[in-house]
Amino acid sequence: MPYSAMRILKEGLTGNRGWRPAWRDAEPGPGYDVVVVGGGGHGLSTAYYLAKTFGVTRVAVLEKNWLGSGNVGRNTTIIRSNYLLPDNEPFYEFSLQLWENLEQDFNFNAMVSQRGILNLFHSDPQRDAFVRRGNTMRLAGADAEILDEEGIRRMCPYLDFENARFPIRGALWQPRGGTVRHDAVAWGYARGADRLGVDIVQKCEVTGFLIEDGICKGVETSKGSVRAERTAVCVAGSSSRVMALAGIRLPIESHVLQAFVSEGLKPVLPGVMTFGAGHFYVSQSDKGGLVFGGDIDGYNSYAQRGNLPAVEDVCEGGMAIMPMIGRARLLRMWGGLVDMSMDGSAFIDRTEIDGLYFNGGWCYGGFKATPASGYCYAHLLARGEPHAVAREMRLDRFRRGHLIDEKGQGAQPNLH
Ligand SMILES: Cc1cc2nc3c(=O)[nH]c(=O)nc-3n(C[C@H](O)[C@H](O)[C@H](O)COP(=O)(O)OP(=O)(O)OC[C@H]3O[C@@H](n4cnc5c(N)ncnc54)[C@H](O)[C@@H]3O)c2cc1C
């Protein structure tokens, strides 16, 4: 049942009796070509592109909870492709291009809103670094501009331009960056995959892997064994725990990241704004709430809730750059479990066990990657080789010394 204006009109005139559930509540079948473990954004988009682009339709997505219960429904919804390194920028630009056609592609309103992203800079060296980043983006086909102080004043006159420690000198501006309604992304991909024949199984926890003669032949779940030619793990903050079931240790730590929403305000922010001298980012939702966040909580955890020191730190960041935020009341906040890799970059790769594949290490930036991550993972699963833009997202890169250290911070997950 495709969604359309005509359909809404017809249903409105006939008592809304013709709507069907957006996806079937499937039970696991005995065997599949591919079993995807984890029904977050990345797992669902993988299933969708497997079926739609690569013609692999005997696919199941096994989710231990309900769809959208993980980070896909907990993030601050920012999309962008403002990366520096050649192993990242083409990937994130590909993702942004997929976002741009996504709603037409899966016939679902995900509220993709390209209102732009401002990365503020506060010193001459930081300006030079952002100019370099902007040039790299443009070389990869992305859009980037440098705004001076006057340009930012026109957009956000209320910022603390003359802050004694962090005066605002300009910004890297990506007009095509923006926000997307996060849980609609899960629902849209789920509905799209379901229509192509994918089984989406909720409340089905993977508890082990069926490994026979060194080859992964499927998974053990809370709903019984499910056999598959290829098993694709995609469980974000639970990566280390799930891969440990196959005896694999990962260069990943799980941390909590919190998000905050203020009461609804009149429109004040044109797009997304990030503070270049501290860790604070903010956008405004269509309902008017300021949606913001900052650093991860500074300890390892598998809990989807955070602690007060991080709240104070994030609010200090907000007050430093945008003092008027102190007058807005905080409406709600929550935590999500982020899979912080040792160099801040992700993995889309096969593992040392034949038939077992891994996608993770997205840190706190994996929402924007959702379309490209699913597409590239599906490419690897269907064709047996990495997609051109995800070639270096390999698990052995630490052994080879080929780190993708976007921020140049070294092996410190809390700093990425
Ligand atoms: C507060 C916060 C803000 C963020 N803001 C942004 C942002 O603005 N922009 C951005 O790009 N990124 C952001 N991120 C990061 C982004 O949300 C994640 O990188 C991305 O969503 C992770 O991929 P996912 O959607 O597949 O994860 P998830 O939605 O977490 O999916 C993983 C799924 O695996 C399931 N699972 C776990 N174990 C098992 C098991 N044993 N069996 C079956 N299923 C299992 C989980 O229940 C979960 O549903 C943010 C994250 C958080 C927490």
The ligand as an ORCA input file, in Angstrom:
! r2SCAN-3c Opt
* xyz 0 1
  C      22.364     10.395     22.387
  C      22.915     10.061     21.040
  C      23.024     11.054     20.075
  C      23.520     10.764     18.813
  N      23.512     11.733     17.862
  C      23.904     11.445     16.588
  C      23.789     12.428     15.573
  O      23.295     13.557     15.794
  N      24.209     12.118     14.328
  C      24.754     10.911     14.045
  O      25.160     10.699     12.910
  N      24.816      9.923     14.984
  C      24.398     10.171     16.238
  N      24.440      9.181     17.213
  C      24.985      7.852     16.865
  C      23.977      6.973     16.154
  O      22.717      7.038     16.770
  C      24.492      5.519     16.144
  O      25.837      5.482     15.685
  C      23.677      4.621     15.223
  O      22.296      4.812     15.437
  C      24.058      3.170     15.494
  O      23.490      2.287     14.570
  P      22.041      1.607     14.726
  O      21.001      2.597     14.366
  O      22.029      0.382     13.923
  O      22.028      1.287     16.271
  P      20.868      0.762     17.212
  O      19.578      1.456     16.927
  O      21.385      0.838     18.612
  O      20.709     -0.736     16.735
  C      21.351     -1.859     17.296
  C      20.260     -2.848     17.662
  O      20.838     -4.095     18.002
  C      19.985     -4.685     18.944
  N      20.678     -5.778     19.621
  C      21.681     -5.690     20.534
  N      22.042     -6.916     20.940
  C      21.257     -7.794     20.275
  C      21.145     -9.197     20.281
  N      21.930     -9.967     21.053
  N      20.221     -9.781     19.494
  C      19.414     -9.036     18.686
  N      19.469     -7.696     18.658
  C      20.390     -7.078     19.435
  C      19.621     -3.527     19.868
  O      18.466     -3.804     20.627
  C      19.444     -2.387     18.871
  O      18.097     -2.194     18.490
  C      23.960      9.438     18.501
  C      23.865      8.437     19.469
  C      23.325      8.730     20.725
  C      23.209      7.641     21.750
*
